[in-house]
């Protein structure tokens, strides 16, 4: 394909070159054609002029012939007259009158003179016409020669173009054959790709149908089984775990980076100030050569030499804190536990400054006690000492606020106080610089000031100037971003943003959530142990397989447990049933025994009386009948062996099934209460049975939900895989379609371009042939006309 593309590129370049040459040749050809047409027109005009002149010459020759004939006739007549005169003279005859003769000769002479003048005019005109004609013929011959030269040049150009066009046509025909072969192969490939695309589309339709079905099932399961989404309710949404605002985090990270850079500049300025102050203390008021340095001043120089040990940790701690910030975590004071090292380092720096302050006082007092020190210089030293003590007190304030903020105290008041303190720091540094400048200017006027002292003082002044700029930048940075530092954390609940107005921006987080957030931040900050090693991937895969198999076995066991629980529930129900039935039978048996005893006592009393034996026997029969007809609930029909009877009415109500007896006593009331009690116990048993069935159904539904959840996960995975396959298939199909379209378009464009080129070349060749034939015919005509003209001119 690359060779074919390069060949097509070369052909396109050659075609472009030829196409660029065609307008030039066309213009030249059109110019020559116009010149040839103009030459033709001029030739026609000249031919017409030549014909007119030829006609005039012919008419003149004819008139000359007539005149010559007339002259000859007149000459003959004149000769005849002269001969007659001579004869008359010789004969002496009468001659004509002289007047007549003179008159005739004068007429003839005038006519002859006029004819001679006319003949001379005609000769002069003929001469002029012949000269003009010869000049025109010469010019036309020259133009003919130039046109013949142009024609030969054009013929050469046409010949070269024919040869090049023939070579190009042959080459294009060969390439056309090659392209046709490749086109056939591409068409075969396209057919194969179409078949594959149709198969892919069929598979895609099947997969899409399957996925749609699975999606419908999944949506039904989600709608039926999953709990409600609590982001719609603002009160419930406040209990959700809030997510942080990424813009807030990016802004916080940017500002902490700027603060780290500004603190680095401040640390650099303080380091330069302490270093140059050490150099100055070693030079003034005693240089150690002429006068020994005081012990306090030596200690002061020693402590100043240790400045980097206190300054460097401050810069490094803040830079480390800014580097450890991430974009995917919220950075507020509650979570910024890494501020503690910075706070500790800054506290050590402030302690170092407090330690330096007494030695600075002693050093300035020694400078004031020098003999060359004036009163104004001593006053400037006192002013400088006051400004240094004020600067040190401001550093102590800043340390206090930083320790409070590092302890995750997010009250906006501390940020505002810190901002005002930083502004005071900038003013204090300006005062120190101003007082030091005035002090140095007075010292340099003293005669004891050396050049080394002057250069050291200039370095100290430059370090103070850098401190002024750095503290000004730091105070401007803090005051400009005070609103951001003092505002609350940019939390977002699900479904709404956390803002100042809960009606518009959504509810703030619940106080319990904020308390948990504080506890989580404290717990994360307290964690110092490294994380345990994670489980390897292979072990995790094996554990997952075992977990899935155990889950399947667990589901089977859960089903068996549910079945066994149902059986146990049924057995317990039967057990309770038979226990209750036994209790009822015992109660009935005891009641019957009591009744039998009573009846026996009555029978004995009746037997003792002799008169009513028959009535006693009848009463005993009726009582036995009543005893036999004592009934129990329908569910306890197995107690019929105790007796049989009829005629006892029953009462059925919502509480159960009771039987009314005639002539019932205190035992009937007890039995009724017992039956009611038994009925309620039966209802309780039924409710416990329903509760057990509900529990078993809940366990079963839980297992089904877990199985459906697992199936849903598997379906989602298969859906993901199918979507990826679908995407890859669609991408390949689109890529194949694009390649097919590009190849077909390129081939069609190339073929159309080649066909148009060939048609244009054929048309141009036909036009050039026609033009050449026309030029040849015109040249032949011009030659014939010129030959005729030359012949006539020669004649």
C-alpha positions in Angstrom: 0.0 0.0 0.0 2.9 2.4 0.8 4.4 1.8 -2.7 1.1 2.3 -4.3 0.6 5.5 -2.3 4.0 6.8 -3.3 3.3 6.0 -7.0 0.0 7.8 -6.8 1.8 10.7 -5.2 4.3 10.9 -8.0 1.6 10.6 -10.6 -0.3 13.4 -8.8 2.8 15.6 -8.8 3.5 15.0 -12.5 -0.2 15.6 -13.3 0.0 18.8 -11.4 3.1 19.9 -13.4 1.4 19.0 -16.7 -1.7 20.8 -15.5 0.4 23.9 -14.7 2.0 23.7 -18.2 -1.3 23.4 -20.0 -2.5 27.0 -19.3 0.8 28.4 -20.7 0.6 26.3 -23.8 -3.1 27.1 -24.2 -2.3 30.8 -23.9 0.5 30.6 -26.4 -1.7 28.6 -28.7 -4.5 31.2 -28.4 -2.1 34.0 -29.1 -0.8 32.2 -32.2 -4.3 31.5 -33.2 -5.3 35.2 -32.9 -2.2 36.2 -34.8 -2.9 33.6 -37.5 -6.5 34.8 -37.7 -5.3 38.4 -38.0 -2.8 37.3 -40.6 -5.6 35.6 -42.5 -7.7 38.7 -42.4 -4.8 40.8 -43.5 -4.0 38.3 -46.3 -7.6 38.5 -47.4 -7.5 42.2 -47.4 -4.2 42.2 -49.4 -5.6 39.7 -51.8 -8.6 41.9 -52.4 -6.3 44.9 -52.8 -4.1 42.8 -55.2 -7.2 41.8 -57.2 -8.3 45.4 -57.4 -4.9 46.5 -58.5 -4.8 43.6 -61.0 -8.1 44.7 -62.3 -6.9 48.3 -62.5 -3.8 47.1 -64.3 -5.8 45.0 -66.7 -8.1 48.0 -67.4 -5.1 50.2 -67.8 -3.4 47.7 -70.2 -6.6 47.5 -72.1 -6.9 51.3 -72.4 -3.2 51.5 -73.2 -3.8 49.0 -76.0 -6.7 51.0 -77.2 -4.7 54.2 -77.0 -1.8 52.6 -78.8 -4.1 51.3 -81.5 -5.6 54.8 -81.7 -2.2 56.3 -81.9 -1.2 53.9 -84.6 -4.4 54.7 -86.5 -3.8 58.4 -86.1 -0.2 57.8 -87.1 -1.3 56.0 -90.1 -3.7 58.7 -91.0 -1.0 61.3 -90.4 1.4 59.3 -92.6 -1.3 59.1 -95.2 -2.0 62.8 -95.0 1.7 63.5 -95.3 1.9 61.2 -98.3 -1.0 62.9 -99.9 0.6 66.3 -99.2 3.7 65.1 -100.9 1.8 63.8 -103.8 -0.1 67.0 -104.1 3.1 68.9 -104.0 4.6 66.8 -106.7 1.5 66.8 -108.8 0.9 70.4 -108.1 -2.7 69.8 -107.6 -4.9 71.7 -105.3 -4.0 71.1 -101.7 -6.4 71.5 -98.8 -6.6 74.7 -97.1 -4.0 75.4 -94.5 -6.6 76.3 -92.0 -8.3 73.0 -92.2 -5.0 71.1 -92.0 -3.8 73.2 -89.1 -7.1 72.6 -87.3 -7.0 68.9 -87.8 -3.4 68.6 -86.7 -4.1 70.7 -83.6 -7.0 68.6 -82.6 -4.9 65.5 -83.1 -2.0 67.0 -81.2 -4.3 68.0 -78.2 -5.9 64.6 -78.2 -2.5 62.9 -78.4 -1.1 65.2 -75.6 -4.0 64.3 -73.4 -3.6 60.6 -74.0 0.1 60.9 -73.4 -0.5 62.6 -70.1 -3.1 60.1 -69.1 -0.7 57.3 -70.1 2.0 58.9 -68.0 -0.3 59.2 -65.0 -1.4 55.6 -65.5 2.3 54.5 -65.7 3.1 56.4 -62.6 0.1 54.9 -60.8 1.1 51.4 -62.0 4.6 52.0 -60.8 3.4 53.1 -57.4 1.0 50.1 -57.2 3.7 47.6 -58.2 6.1 49.1 -55.6 3.5 48.9 -52.9 2.5 45.4 -53.9 6.1 44.3 -53.9 6.6 45.7 -50.4 3.5 44.1 -49.2 4.6 40.8 -50.7 8.0 41.1 -49.0 6.3 41.8 -45.6 3.9 39.0 -46.1 6.8 36.7 -47.0 8.6 37.7 -43.8 5.5 37.1 -41.7 5.1 33.8 -43.5 8.6 32.8 -42.6 8.0 33.8 -38.9 4.7 31.9 -38.9 6.5 28.9 -40.4 9.1 29.1 -37.7 6.4 29.3 -35.0 4.6 26.4 -36.7 7.8 24.3 -36.6 8.3 25.2 -33.0 4.7 24.3 -32.2 5.0 21.1 -34.1 8.1 20.2 -32.0 6.2 21.1 -28.8 3.2 19.0 -30.0 5.5 16.1 -30.8 7.2 16.2 -27.4 3.8 16.5 -25.8 2.5 13.6 -27.8 5.5 11.5 -26.8 5.2 12.4 -23.1 1.4 11.9 -23.2 1.8 8.5 -24.8 4.3 7.5 -22.2 2.0 8.8 -19.5 -1.0 7.0 -21.0 0.9 3.8 -21.1 2.1 4.1 -17.6 -1.4 5.2 -16.4 -2.9 2.2 -18.2 -0.4 -0.1 -16.4 -1.2 1.5 -13.1 -4.9 1.4 -13.9 -4.6 -2.4 -14.4 -2.7 -2.7 -11.1 -5.3 -0.6 -9.4 -8.1 -2.6 -10.8 -6.5 -5.8 -9.5 -6.1 -4.3 -6.1 -9.6 -2.9 -6.3 -10.9 -6.4 -6.9 -9.0 -7.7 -3.9 -10.3 -4.8 -1.8 -13.8 -5.6 -3.0 -13.4 -9.2 -1.9 -12.1 -8.0 1.5 -15.0 -5.7 1.7 -17.4 -8.5 1.1 -15.8 -10.5 3.8 -15.9 -7.5 6.2 -19.6 -7.0 5.4 -20.3 -10.6 6.2 -18.3 -10.3 9.4 -20.1 -7.0 10.2 -23.5 -8.6 9.7 -22.5 -11.4 12.0 -21.3 -8.9 14.6 -24.5 -6.9 14.2 -26.5 -10.1 14.8 -24.4 -10.9 17.9 -24.8 -7.3 19.0 -28.6 -7.5 18.7 -28.6 -10.8 20.7 -26.3 -9.4 23.4 -28.4 -6.1 23.6 -31.6 -8.1 23.9 -30.0 -10.3 26.6 -28.7 -7.2 28.4 -32.0 -5.4 28.2 -33.7 -8.4 29.7 -31.2 -8.6 32.5 -31.4 -4.9 33.0 -35.2 -5.2 33.3 -34.9 -8.0 35.9 -32.2 -6.1 37.8 -34.3 -2.9 37.8 -37.3 -4.9 39.1 -35.2 -6.5 41.8 -33.7 -3.2 42.8 -37.1 -1.5 42.9 -38.6 -4.4 44.9 -35.8 -5.4 47.2 -33.4 -2.5 47.7 -34.1 0.1 50.4 -35.0 3.7 49.7 -32.5 6.4 48.7 -32.3 8.8 51.6 -30.7 11.7 49.7 -34.1 13.1 48.9 -35.0 13.8 52.5 -32.8 16.6 53.8 -33.1 15.7 57.5 -32.1 12.1 56.8 -29.4 13.2 54.3 -27.7 15.2 57.0 -26.8 11.9 58.7 -24.9 10.7 55.7 -21.1 10.9 55.6 -20.2 14.1 53.8 -17.8 14.2 50.9 -15.4 17.1 50.6 -15.3 19.9 48.0 -12.5 19.3 45.6 -12.3 23.0 44.7 -11.8 23.8 48.4 -9.0 21.2 48.5 -7.2 22.6 45.5 -7.5 26.1 46.8 -6.2 25.0 50.2 -3.3 23.2 48.6 -2.4 26.2 46.5 -2.5 28.6 49.5 -0.4 26.2 51.7 2.2 26.1 48.9 2.3 29.9 48.7 2.6 30.1 52.5 5.5 27.6 52.4 7.3 29.8 49.8 6.7 33.0 51.9 7.9 31.3 55.1 11.0 30.1 53.2 11.7 33.7 52.2 11.2 34.8 55.8 13.5 32.1 57.1 16.1 33.1 54.5 15.9 36.8 55.6 16.2 35.9 59.3 19.2 33.6 58.5 20.9 36.4 56.7 20.1 38.9 59.5 21.5 36.6 62.2 24.6 35.7 60.1 25.5 39.3 59.3 24.7 40.3 62.9 27.2 37.7 64.1 29.8 39.1 61.7 29.1 42.6 63.0 29.4 41.5 66.6 32.8 40.0 65.9 33.9 43.4 64.5 32.3 46.0 66.7 32.6 47.3 69.4 35.7 45.0 69.9 37.4 43.3 67.0 39.3 40.7 69.1 42.7 42.0 67.9 43.1 45.4 69.6 40.5 44.7 72.2 39.2 41.3 73.5 35.6 40.4 72.8 33.5 40.3 75.9 32.2 36.9 77.1 28.5 38.0 76.6 29.3 39.0 73.1 31.1 35.7 72.4 28.1 33.8 73.6 25.9 36.0 71.5 28.0 35.2 68.4 27.9 31.5 69.3 24.1 31.6 69.6 23.8 33.6 66.4 26.0 31.0 64.6 23.4 28.3 65.6 20.5 30.0 63.7 20.1 27.4 60.9 19.5 24.7 63.4 16.3 26.6 64.5 15.3 28.2 61.1 15.7 25.2 58.8 13.2 22.9 60.6 10.5 25.5 60.3 10.8 25.7 56.5 11.2 22.0 56.1 8.2 21.2 58.3 5.9 23.4 56.3 7.2 22.2 53.0 6.7 18.6 54.1 3.2 19.4 55.1 2.5 21.1 51.7 4.0 18.1 49.8 2.0 15.6 51.8 -1.3 17.2 50.7 -3.4 15.2 48.2 -6.2 16.1 45.9 -8.5 13.3 47.0 -8.6 14.2 50.7 -10.1 17.1 52.6 -7.6 19.5 54.3 -8.9 21.4 57.3 -7.6 22.0 60.7 -9.5 19.0 62.1 -7.6 16.7 59.7 -4.3 18.6 59.4 -2.4 16.7 62.1 0.9 17.3 60.3 0.9 20.9 61.5 2.2 19.8 64.9 5.9 19.5 63.7 5.7 23.0 62.2 4.2 24.4 65.4 6.9 22.7 67.5 9.7 23.9 65.2 8.3 27.5 65.3 8.1 27.3 69.1 11.8 26.3 69.2 12.6 29.3 66.9 10.7 31.7 69.1 12.5 30.3 72.1 15.7 30.8 70.3 14.8 34.5 69.6 13.8 34.9 73.3 17.2 33.5 74.2 19.0 36.0 71.8 17.1 39.1 73.2 19.2 39.6 76.4 22.4 39.2 74.5 21.2 41.8 72.0 20.5 44.2 74.9 24.0 43.5 76.3 25.6 44.0 72.9 23.8 47.3 72.3 24.7 48.5 75.8 28.4 47.7 75.1 28.1 49.7 71.9 26.6 52.6 73.8 29.4 52.5 76.4 32.1 53.0 73.7 33.9 56.3 74.1 33.2 57.4 70.6 29.5 56.8 71.0 27.4 60.0 71.1 24.2 60.6 72.9 22.1 60.6 69.7 23.7 57.2 68.8 22.9 55.9 72.3 19.3 57.0 71.8 19.1 55.3 68.5 20.5 52.1 70.2 17.7 52.3 72.8 15.1 52.8 70.0 16.5 49.8 68.2 16.4 47.7 71.4 12.7 48.7 71.9 11.9 47.7 68.4 13.7 44.4 68.8 11.9 43.6 72.0 8.6 44.5 70.3 9.5 42.2 67.4 10.2 39.4 69.9 6.9 39.9 71.6 5.1 39.7 68.3 6.9 36.4 67.5 5.6 35.1 70.8 2.0 36.0 69.9 2.4 34.3 66.5 3.7 31.2 68.3 0.7 31.2 70.6 -1.8 31.4 67.7 0.1 28.8 65.7 0.0 26.4 68.6 -3.7 26.9 69.0 -4.4 26.4 65.3 -2.1 23.3 65.2 -4.2 21.7 67.9 -7.2 21.6 65.5 -8.9 24.7 66.9 -10.8 26.0 63.9 -12.3 29.1 65.4 -12.2 32.0 62.9 -11.2 34.4 65.7 -7.7 32.9 65.8 -7.2 33.4 62.1 -8.2 37.0 62.4 -5.8 37.5 65.3 -3.0 35.8 63.4 -3.6 38.1 60.5 -3.5 41.2 62.6 -0.4 39.9 64.4 1.3 39.4 61.0 0.5 42.9 60.1 2.1 44.0 63.4 5.1 41.9 62.6 5.5 43.7 59.2 5.3 47.1 61.0 7.8 45.9 63.7 10.3 44.8 61.1 9.9 48.1 59.3 10.6 49.9 62.6 13.7 47.7 63.2 15.0 48.5 59.7 14.3 52.2 60.1 16.1 52.4 63.5 19.0 50.3 62.3 19.4 52.5 59.2 19.5 55.7 61.4 21.9 54.0 63.8 24.2 52.8 61.0 24.2 56.3 59.3 25.4 57.8 62.6 28.0 55.1 63.2 29.5 55.6 59.7 30.1 59.3 60.5 32.3 58.3 63.4 36.1 58.3 62.8 36.4 54.8 64.3 34.1 53.2 61.6 36.1 50.9 59.4 35.4 49.8 55.9 34.7 46.2 57.0 32.1 47.5 59.5 30.5 49.6 56.8 30.2 46.7 54.4 28.8 44.4 57.1 26.3 47.1 58.1 25.2 47.3 54.4 24.7 43.5 54.4 22.6 43.8 57.6 20.5 46.6 56.1 19.9 44.5 52.9 18.9 41.5 55.0 16.4 43.8 57.0 15.0 45.1 53.7 14.4 41.5 52.5 12.7 40.8 55.9 10.5 43.8 55.4 9.4 42.6 51.9 8.9 39.0 53.1 6.8 40.0 56.1 4.8 42.4 54.0 4.1 39.7 51.5 3.1 37.3 54.4 0.8 39.8 56.0 -0.8 40.7 52.6 -1.2 36.9 51.9 -2.9 36.3 55.2 -5.2 39.3 55.1 -6.1 38.6 51.4 -7.0 34.9 52.1 -8.5 35.4 55.6 -12.0 34.7 54.4 -11.0 31.3 53.0 -9.0 30.3 56.2 -11.8 31.5 58.5 -14.7 29.8 56.7 -16.0 26.4 57.5 -15.0 23.2 55.7 -16.3 22.7 52.2 -18.3 19.5 52.9 -20.9 18.2 50.5 -23.6 15.7 51.3 -25.0 13.3 48.7 -27.4 15.2 46.5 -26.8 18.7 47.9 -24.0 21.1 48.6 -23.2 22.4 52.0 -23.5 26.2 52.2 -24.4 28.9 54.6 -28.2 28.7 53.9 -29.6 25.2 54.3 -32.8 26.2 52.5 -31.0 26.9 49.3 -27.8 24.9 49.5 -29.0 21.9 51.4 -28.6 20.9 55.1 -25.4 21.0 57.0 -24.0 17.8 58.4 -25.6 16.4 61.5 -23.7 17.2 64.7 -23.2 13.5 65.3 -21.4 13.3 61.9 -19.1 16.2 62.8 -18.3 14.6 66.1 -17.5 11.3 64.3 -15.3 13.3 61.9 -13.3 14.8 64.8 -13.0 11.4 66.4 -11.9 9.8 63.1 -9.3 12.6 62.5 -7.9 12.1 66.1 -7.8 8.3 65.5 -6.0 8.7 62.2 -3.5 11.1 63.8 -2.9 8.7 66.7 -2.1 5.8 64.3 1.7 5.4 64.1 2.0 1.8 63.2 2.6 0.9 59.6 -0.1 -0.8 57.6 -0.1 -4.6 57.6 0.9 -6.4 54.5 -2.0 -7.0 52.1 -3.1 -10.5 51.0 -1.5 -11.6 47.7 -3.7 -11.7 44.7 -3.6 -15.5 44.2 -4.5 -16.1 47.8 -7.3 -13.6 47.6 -8.6 -15.3 44.5 -8.5 -18.7 46.2 -10.2 -17.3 49.2 -12.9 -15.8 47.1 -13.4 -19.2 45.3 -13.7 -21.0 48.7 -16.0 -18.2 49.9 -18.3 -18.6 46.9 -18.3 -22.4 47.3 -18.9 -22.0 51.1 -21.6 -19.5 50.4 -23.3 -21.9 48.0 -23.0 -24.7 50.6 -24.2 -22.3 53.3 -27.3 -21.5 51.2 -28.0 -25.2 50.9 -27.6 -25.7 54.6 -29.8 -22.6 55.3 -32.5 -24.2 53.2 -32.2 -27.5 55.1 -32.3 -25.6 58.4 -35.4 -23.8 57.3 -37.1 -27.2 56.5 -36.0 -28.7 59.8 -37.2 -25.6 61.6 -40.6 -26.0 60.0 -40.7 -29.7 61.0 -39.6 -28.8 64.6 -42.3 -26.1 64.7 -45.0 -28.7 63.6 -43.8 -31.2 66.1 -43.8 -28.6 68.9 -47.4 -27.6 67.9 -48.5 -31.3 68.0 -46.7 -31.7 71.4 -48.5 -28.6 72.8 -51.7 -29.9 71.4 -51.4 -33.3 73.1 -50.2 -31.7 76.3 -53.2 -29.4 76.4 -55.5 -32.4 75.5 -54.0 -34.4 78.4 -54.5 -31.5 80.8 -58.1 -31.1 79.7 -58.7 -34.8 80.1 -57.3 -34.7 83.6 -59.5 -31.8 84.5 -62.5 -33.5 83.1 -61.6 -36.7 84.9 -61.3 -34.9 88.2 -64.6 -33.1 87.6 -66.4 -36.4 86.8 -64.9 -38.0 89.8 -66.3 -35.2 92.0 -69.7 -35.5 90.3 -69.7 -39.2 90.8 -68.9 -38.8 94.5 -71.7 -36.3 94.8 -74.1 -38.6 93.0 -73.1 -41.5 95.1 -73.8 -39.5 98.3 -77.2 -38.5 96.9 -78.0 -42.1 95.9 -77.1 -43.2 99.4 -79.3 -40.6 100.9 -82.1 -41.6 98.6 -81.7 -45.2 99.4 -81.9 -44.5 103.0 -85.4 -43.1 102.3 -87.6 -46.0 101.3 -90.3 -44.2 99.5 -88.4 -42.6 96.7 -86.4 -45.5 95.3 -87.9 -45.3 91.9 -87.3 -41.6 91.6 -83.7 -42.1 92.7 -83.1 -44.6 90.0 -84.6 -42.2 87.4 -82.5 -39.4 88.7 -79.4 -41.6 88.6 -80.2 -42.5 85.0 -80.6 -38.8 84.0 -77.4 -37.9 85.7 -75.5 -40.7 84.0 -76.9 -39.4 80.7 -75.7 -35.9 81.6 -72.3 -37.3 82.5 -72.1 -39.2 79.3 -73.2 -36.2 77.2 -70.5 -33.9 78.6 -68.7 -33.0 75.4 -65.3 -31.6 74.5 -64.1 -29.5 71.6 -64.3 -31.1 68.1 -60.5 -31.4 68.0 -60.6 -33.7 71.0 -63.1 -36.4 69.8 -60.8 -39.2 71.1 -62.3 -39.0 74.5 -65.6 -40.5 73.4 -64.8 -43.8 75.2 -65.9 -42.2 78.5 -69.6 -42.2 77.4 -72.0 -41.3 74.7 -75.2 -39.2 74.8 -77.1 -36.5 73.0 -79.4 -33.5 73.6 -76.7 -31.1 74.9 -76.8 -27.6 73.2 -73.5 -26.0 72.1 -72.4 -22.3 71.9 -70.0 -21.2 69.3 -68.3 -17.7 69.6 -65.2 -15.9 68.5 -63.3 -17.1 71.5 -63.8 -20.8 70.8 -66.3 -23.7 71.0 -68.1 -24.2 74.3 -70.9 -26.5 75.2 -73.8 -25.6 77.5 -75.1 -28.1 79.9 -78.4 -28.3 81.7 -78.2 -28.3 85.4 -74.4 -27.2 85.6 -72.9 -26.3 88.9 -69.6 -24.9 90.1 -67.7 -27.5 88.1 -69.2 -26.2 84.9 -67.8 -22.7 85.5 -64.4 -24.1 86.2 -64.5 -26.2 83.0 -65.6 -23.1 81.1 -62.7 -21.1 82.4 -60.4 -23.9 81.6 -61.7 -24.2 78.1 -61.3 -20.4 77.6 -57.8 -20.7 78.9 -57.1 -23.6 76.6 -58.6 -21.6 73.7 -56.3 -18.7 74.4 -53.3 -21.0 74.7 -54.2 -22.5 71.4 -54.4 -19.0 69.9 -51.0 -18.2 71.4 -49.6 -21.4 69.9 -51.0 -20.4 66.5 -49.4 -17.0 66.8 -46.1 -18.5 67.8 -46.4 -20.8 64.8 -47.1 -17.9 62.5 -44.1 -16.1 64.0 -41.9 -19.1 63.4 -43.1 -19.3 59.8 -42.5 -15.6 59.4 -39.0 -16.0 60.7 -38.4 -18.9 58.4 -39.7 -16.9 55.5 -37.5 -14.0 56.4 -34.5 -16.2 56.5 -35.5 -17.7 53.2 -36.1 -14.2 51.7 -32.7 -13.1 53.1 -31.0 -16.1 51.4 -32.9 -15.3 48.2 -31.9 -11.7 48.4 -28.3 -12.6 48.9 -28.5 -15.1 46.0 -30.2 -12.4 43.8 -27.5 -9.9 44.9 -24.8 -12.4 43.9 -26.6 -13.0 40.6 -26.9 -9.3 40.1 -23.2 -8.8 40.6 -22.4 -11.7 38.2 -24.9 -10.1 35.8 -23.2 -6.7 36.1 -19.8 -8.3 35.5 -21.1 -10.1 32.5 -22.8 -6.9 31.4 -19.5 -5.1 31.8 -17.7 -7.8 29.8 -20.4 -7.7 27.1 -20.3 -3.9 27.0 -16.5 -4.0 26.5 -16.9 -6.7 23.8 -19.6 -4.6 22.2 -17.5 -1.5 22.4 -14.5 -3.3 20.9 -16.7 -4.8 18.2 -18.4 -1.5 17.4 -15.0 0.2 17.3 -13.6 -2.5 14.9 -16.7 -2.3 12.8 -16.5 1.5 12.7 -12.8 1.3 11.9 -13.5 -1.2 9.1 -16.3 1.0 7.8 -14.0 4.1 7.8 -11.2 2.2 6.1 -13.7 0.9 3.5 -15.0 4.4 2.9 -11.6 5.9 2.7 -10.3 3.2 0.3 -13.4 3.4 -1.9 -13.3 7.2 -1.9 -9.6 7.3 -2.7 -9.9 4.7 -5.5 -13.0 6.4 -6.9 -11.3 9.8 -6.8 -8.1 8.5 -8.4 -10.0 6.7 -11.1 -12.2 9.7 -11.8 -9.1 11.9 -11.8 -7.3 9.6 -14.2 -10.3 9.3 -16.5 -10.7 13.1 -16.5 -7.0 13.5 -17.2 -7.1 11.0 -20.1 -10.3 12.6 -21.5 -8.7 16.0 -21.3 -5.5 14.8 -22.9 -7.4 13.1 -25.7 -9.4 16.3 -26.3 -6.3 18.4 -26.3 -4.6 16.0 -28.8 -7.7 16.2 -31.0 -7.8 20.0 -30.9 -4.0 20.2 -31.6 -4.5 17.8 -34.6 -7.3 20.0 -35.9 -5.3 23.1 -35.4 -2.3 21.6 -37.2 -4.5 20.5 -40.1 -6.0 24.0 -40.3 -2.6 25.6 -40.3 -1.4 23.3 -43.0 -4.4 24.0 -45.1 -4.0 27.7 -44.5 -0.3 27.4 -45.4 -1.1 25.6 -48.6 -3.6 28.3 -49.5 -1.2 31.0 -48.7 1.5 29.3 -50.8 -0.9 29.0 -53.8 -2.0 32.6 -53.5 1.6 33.8 -53.2 2.6 31.7 -56.2 -0.3 33.2 -58.3 0.6 36.7 -57.2 4.3 36.3 -58.0 3.4 34.8 -61.4 1.1 37.7 -62.1 3.7 40.2 -60.9 6.3 38.6 -63.1 3.9 38.8 -66.1 
